[in-house]
Amino acid sequence: MSNKNLVLTKQIEKETGYQVMAVGLSLHKKIKMLAVETGIPMRTILETMIRYGFENLEIQDVNLDDE
């Protein structure tokens, strides 16, 4: 897997609506802090991270010799 950085560009516009997210409390806090710092809506941050994850996803087979 490559070591590419995920780059977020700060935004001025604020989101007017909210969507429910099912993430752990510690992740929610980090995403919220990032949203405040960048002005990017939490939904956009999550979607960007998820897309990046899919684009850089590598699935490995289970090595049965290690069991």
C-alpha positions as a Python dict, from the first residue, in 0.01 Angstrom:
ca = {
    (1, 'M'): (0, 0, 0),
    (2, 'S'): (134, 346, -84),
    (3, 'N'): (196, 610, 182),
    (4, 'K'): (-4, 892, 22),
    (5, 'N'): (-134, 1170, 244),
    (6, 'L'): (-501, 1263, 248),
    (7, 'V'): (-520, 1638, 179),
    (8, 'L'): (-820, 1846, 289),
    (9, 'T'): (-864, 2202, 162),
    (10, 'K'): (-1015, 2447, 412),
    (11, 'Q'): (-1360, 2581, 327),
    (12, 'I'): (-1537, 2901, 420),
    (13, 'E'): (-1899, 2786, 375),
    (14, 'K'): (-2078, 2631, 672),
    (15, 'E'): (-2316, 2338, 643),
    (16, 'T'): (-2678, 2422, 712),
    (17, 'G'): (-2802, 2070, 784),
    (18, 'Y'): (-2679, 1765, 970),
    (19, 'Q'): (-2669, 1392, 904),
    (20, 'V'): (-2653, 1114, 1160),
    (21, 'M'): (-2319, 929, 1169),
    (22, 'A'): (-2245, 604, 1343),
    (23, 'V'): (-1885, 634, 1458),
    (24, 'G'): (-1714, 584, 1792),
    (25, 'L'): (-1697, 879, 2030),
    (26, 'S'): (-1323, 930, 1994),
    (27, 'L'): (-1347, 939, 1613),
    (28, 'H'): (-1645, 1173, 1628),
    (29, 'K'): (-1446, 1414, 1845),
    (30, 'K'): (-1151, 1410, 1603),
    (31, 'I'): (-1374, 1463, 1300),
    (32, 'K'): (-1556, 1747, 1474),
    (33, 'M'): (-1225, 1916, 1566),
    (34, 'L'): (-1109, 1882, 1204),
    (35, 'A'): (-1437, 2030, 1081),
    (36, 'V'): (-1397, 2331, 1310),
    (37, 'E'): (-1034, 2382, 1203),
    (38, 'T'): (-1099, 2355, 830),
    (39, 'G'): (-1457, 2476, 791),
    (40, 'I'): (-1532, 2153, 604),
    (41, 'P'): (-1862, 1985, 702),
    (42, 'M'): (-1820, 1664, 900),
    (43, 'R'): (-2013, 1474, 631),
    (44, 'T'): (-1771, 1592, 363),
    (45, 'I'): (-1471, 1494, 575),
    (46, 'L'): (-1613, 1146, 633),
    (47, 'E'): (-1701, 1098, 266),
    (48, 'T'): (-1353, 1214, 161),
    (49, 'M'): (-1185, 976, 407),
    (50, 'I'): (-1405, 684, 303),
    (51, 'R'): (-1340, 747, -69),
    (52, 'Y'): (-966, 772, 0),
    (53, 'G'): (-983, 447, 196),
    (54, 'F'): (-1155, 266, -90),
    (55, 'E'): (-912, 406, -348),
    (56, 'N'): (-613, 293, -139),
    (57, 'L'): (-756, -31, -4),
    (58, 'E'): (-549, -347, -13),
    (59, 'I'): (-703, -677, 92),
    (60, 'Q'): (-467, -950, 203),
    (61, 'D'): (-541, -1319, 210),
    (62, 'V'): (-514, -1502, 539),
    (63, 'N'): (-180, -1678, 573),
    (64, 'L'): (-279, -2024, 700),
    (65, 'D'): (87, -2108, 777),
    (66, 'D'): (84, -1852, 1063),
    (67, 'E'): (-199, -2027, 1249),
}
